[in-house]
C-alpha cells in the first residue's frame, strides 16, 4: 500500500460540512485520495449516499464522530470527540444514543436561537432547523452559518468568538455520552475508536495522558496524532504516547468544506496504521468503488 493517501476524518452536509456526501467523495477524488472516512457528527445518514457515489480507485470507511465527555487534569468534565469506524449502524444501543443526542442538539440550537431572536438578532430557529438534513445533529456551526448569512459576522470562527462560545450570553450547555460508554458501544457494534484531536489546546480543556491510558485499557484503538489543530510538540507527545500504549496513530484533515480553510487530505494516515484499525473491526466493511 505504499503511496496510498488516506484521510480518516471528514464531514458532509449531513452534519456540519458544506459538501454533500457525494460531493465529499468527488472532492476526495480530485485531491488524489485513495481512502476517505466519512465521520459526520453523531449520525450515519450520509453513509449510503457516499457509498452510491463511489467510483473505481477510491475506498470509503463508514464512520462517525461521537460527541462525548471525559475528565481533565482537575477532574472536571470536558468535551471530547471520538472517531468511530466500521461499526454496525443498526446496533440498538448505538441507534438509541444517537437519536438522544440528535434530539438534544436540536433542542439546544432552538434554545440558543430563541435567546438571540429575543434580543433582536435576525435569527429564525425554524428557518435554521428547516435547512438541515432530517437526521442531522444540529449544532452551533449551523447557528454560526446563520449569523454569517445575516451579515452579523464574516466567518464561522468569528461567530463562535463573539456569540456562541462557552461563557458567551447565548451559550447553552449539552449532555454528551461518557467517552467510556461510547467506546463500549462501538466495540459491541464491531467497530474501532480513535480519540479525535486530543491535544488541540485551541479547543479548550484537554484530557491528560493518564486519562488516555485508561481509555486504551477500556478498548480505545488509536489516537489522531496529525491534525491541523496540533502543533509539533503535541504531535511528538501523542506519537510517543501511542507507541507506549500500543495504539494506532492516525492523521486526518477534519475537513468541513468551506466552513473551514483546511484542505481535504491536508493530513493523512500511514497505510500500516490504517490496516491496524481495519483488522480490529467487524461491524461494517470498507466500501470499495
C-alpha positions in Angstrom: 0.0 0.0 0.0 2.9 2.3 -0.5 2.0 5.8 -1.7 -1.7 5.4 -0.6 -3.3 8.6 0.6 -5.7 8.1 3.5 -7.9 10.8 5.2 -9.9 9.4 8.2 -11.8 12.5 9.4 -14.2 14.4 7.1 -17.7 15.9 7.3 -20.6 16.4 4.9 -23.8 18.4 4.9 -25.4 15.6 6.9 -23.7 17.2 9.9 -21.7 20.5 9.7 -19.8 20.3 6.4 -20.7 22.1 3.2 -20.1 19.2 0.7 -22.9 16.6 0.2 -21.8 13.0 0.9 -21.5 12.6 -2.9 -19.7 15.9 -3.2 -17.3 14.8 -0.5 -16.4 11.7 -2.5 -15.8 13.9 -5.6 -13.6 16.2 -3.5 -11.6 13.2 -2.3 -11.1 12.0 -5.9 -10.0 15.5 -7.0 -7.5 15.6 -4.2 -6.0 12.3 -5.2 -7.1 10.4 -2.1 -7.3 6.6 -2.1 -9.2 6.2 1.2 -11.6 8.5 2.9 -13.6 8.2 6.1 -17.0 9.9 6.4 -17.3 10.9 10.0 -20.3 13.1 10.4 -21.3 14.1 13.9 -23.5 11.6 15.7 -25.2 10.2 12.6 -24.7 7.6 9.9 -27.3 9.1 7.5 -24.6 10.0 5.0 -23.2 6.5 4.5 -25.5 5.3 1.7 -25.3 8.5 -0.5 -21.5 8.4 -0.1 -21.3 4.7 -1.0 -23.5 5.2 -4.0 -21.2 8.0 -5.2 -18.0 5.8 -5.0 -16.1 5.2 -8.2 -13.2 2.9 -9.1 -10.0 3.7 -7.3 -11.4 5.1 -4.0 -12.4 3.4 -0.8 -14.8 4.7 1.8 -14.6 4.0 5.6 -18.0 4.4 7.1 -17.7 6.2 10.4 -19.0 8.9 12.8 -17.6 11.5 15.2 -19.3 10.9 18.5 -19.8 13.8 21.0 -18.5 12.6 24.4 -17.3 13.9 27.7 -14.4 12.9 29.9 -12.3 14.4 32.7 -9.4 16.8 32.6 -6.4 17.1 34.8 -8.6 18.7 37.6 -11.4 16.1 37.5 -13.7 18.4 35.5 -16.0 17.1 32.8 -14.7 18.2 29.4 -15.8 17.8 25.9 -14.0 15.1 23.8 -14.7 13.7 20.4 -14.4 10.0 19.5 -14.0 8.9 15.9 -15.7 5.6 15.4 -15.2 3.4 12.3 -16.6 0.3 10.7 -19.3 -0.3 13.3 -22.8 -1.9 12.7 -25.1 1.2 12.3 -28.1 -0.9 13.3 -26.8 -1.6 16.8 -29.9 -0.9 19.0 -27.9 0.7 21.9 -26.0 2.9 19.5 -29.0 3.9 17.5 -30.8 4.9 20.7 -27.9 7.0 21.9 -27.5 8.8 18.6 -31.2 9.6 18.5 -31.0 11.0 22.0 -28.0 13.2 21.0 -29.7 14.5 17.9 -32.9 15.4 19.8 -30.9 17.2 22.4 -28.8 19.1 19.8 -32.0 20.4 18.1 -33.5 21.5 21.4 -30.2 23.2 22.3 -29.9 25.0 18.9 -33.5 26.2 19.2 -32.9 27.5 22.8 -29.8 29.5 21.7 -31.6 30.8 18.6 -34.6 31.9 20.6 -32.4 33.8 23.0 -30.8 35.6 20.1 -34.1 36.4 18.5 -35.5 37.7 21.8 -32.5 40.1 21.8 -33.4 41.4 18.4 -30.9 39.5 16.3 -32.1 38.4 12.9 -32.1 34.7 13.7 -35.1 32.4 13.0 -34.8 29.0 14.7 -37.5 27.4 12.5 -35.6 28.5 9.4 -32.3 27.2 10.6 -33.7 23.8 11.6 -35.7 23.6 8.3 -32.4 23.8 6.3 -30.9 20.7 8.0 -30.9 17.1 6.9 -33.7 15.3 8.8 -31.0 13.2 10.6 -28.5 16.0 11.1 -27.3 16.6 14.6 -28.0 20.3 14.8 -25.2 22.3 16.4 -23.6 25.6 16.9 -21.9 25.6 13.4 -25.4 25.8 11.9 -26.3 28.8 14.1 -22.9 30.3 13.2 -23.6 29.9 9.5 -27.0 31.7 10.0 -25.1 34.6 11.7 -22.8 34.8 8.6 -25.8 34.8 6.3 -27.4 37.6 8.3 -24.2 39.7 8.0 -23.6 39.9 11.7 -20.2 38.2 11.4 -17.9 37.4 8.5 -16.8 33.9 9.4 -17.9 30.9 11.5 -14.9 31.4 13.8 -16.0 35.0 14.4 -19.5 33.8 15.3 -18.1 31.4 17.9 -15.8 34.1 19.4 -18.5 36.8 19.5 -21.7 34.9 20.2 -21.6 31.1 20.6 -18.5 30.2 22.7 -18.7 28.8 26.2 -19.1 31.8 28.5 -21.0 33.9 25.9 -24.5 35.0 26.7 -26.1 32.7 24.1 -24.3 29.6 25.0 -26.3 26.6 26.2 -24.6 23.5 27.7 -25.2 20.0 26.4 -25.1 16.5 27.9 -22.8 14.2 25.9 -22.1 10.5 26.1 -19.5 9.5 28.7 -16.5 8.5 26.5 -16.1 5.2 28.3 -19.7 4.2 27.4 -19.1 5.3 23.8 -16.1 3.1 23.5 -18.1 0.2 24.9 -21.0 0.8 22.5 -18.8 0.9 19.4 -16.8 -2.2 20.4 -20.1 -4.1 20.9 -21.2 -2.9 17.4 -18.0 -4.4 15.9 -16.2 -1.0 15.4 -13.0 0.6 16.4 -12.4 4.0 18.0 -9.8 6.8 17.7 -9.6 9.8 20.0 -10.0 12.9 17.8 -7.6 15.9 18.2 -6.9 15.0 21.9 -4.2 17.7 22.4 -5.8 20.6 20.5 -5.3 23.3 23.1 -7.3 25.8 21.0 -10.4 23.8 21.6 -10.4 24.2 25.3 -9.6 21.9 28.3 -7.9 18.6 27.2 -7.7 15.1 28.6 -4.4 14.0 30.1 -2.1 11.2 29.2 -3.3 9.3 32.3 -6.9 9.5 31.0 -5.9 8.4 27.6 -4.1 5.4 29.2 -7.3 4.5 31.0 -9.3 4.7 27.7 -6.7 2.5 26.0 -7.3 -0.1 28.7 -11.0 0.3 28.1 -10.6 -0.5 24.4 -9.6 2.7 22.6 -7.8 1.7 19.4 -6.0 4.8 18.3 -5.0 8.5 18.6 -5.5 11.2 16.0 -1.9 12.5 16.0 -1.6 14.5 12.8 -4.4 17.1 12.9 -4.4 20.7 11.8 -5.0 21.9 15.4 -1.9 20.0 16.8 1.4 21.8 16.9 4.7 19.8 16.5 5.1 19.4 20.3 1.6 17.9 20.6 2.2 15.5 17.7 5.5 14.3 19.2 3.9 13.7 22.6 1.0 11.9 21.0 3.3 9.7 18.9 5.2 8.6 22.0 2.0 8.0 23.9 0.6 5.9 21.1 3.8 3.9 21.0 3.8 3.3 24.7 0.1 2.3 24.8 0.2 0.3 21.5 -2.4 2.5 19.9 -2.7 3.2 16.1 -1.6 6.7 15.0 -3.8 8.5 12.5 -3.6 11.7 10.6 -6.7 13.4 9.2 -7.8 16.8 7.9 -11.1 17.2 9.8 -12.4 18.6 6.5 -15.6 20.7 6.7 -15.7 22.1 3.2 -15.9 25.9 3.0 -16.7 26.2 6.7 -13.0 25.9 7.4 -9.9 26.7 5.4 -8.5 23.2 5.9 -8.0 21.2 2.7 -9.3 17.6 2.3 -6.2 15.3 2.6 -4.2 18.1 4.3 -3.2 15.4 6.9 -3.1 11.7 6.2 -2.8 8.3 7.9 0.1 5.9 7.2 -1.2 2.7 5.4 0.1 0.3 8.1 -1.8 2.3 10.8 -5.0 2.2 8.8 -4.7 -1.6 8.3 -4.1 -2.0 12.1 -7.5 -0.3 12.6 -9.3 -2.3 9.9 -8.0 -5.6 11.3 -9.8 -4.9 14.6 -13.2 -4.1 13.1 -16.0 -6.5 12.2 -19.2 -4.4 12.2 -19.1 -2.9 8.7 -16.7 -3.3 5.8 -14.6 -0.8 4.0 -16.6 0.1 0.9 -14.8 -0.2 -2.5 -15.6 1.8 -5.5 
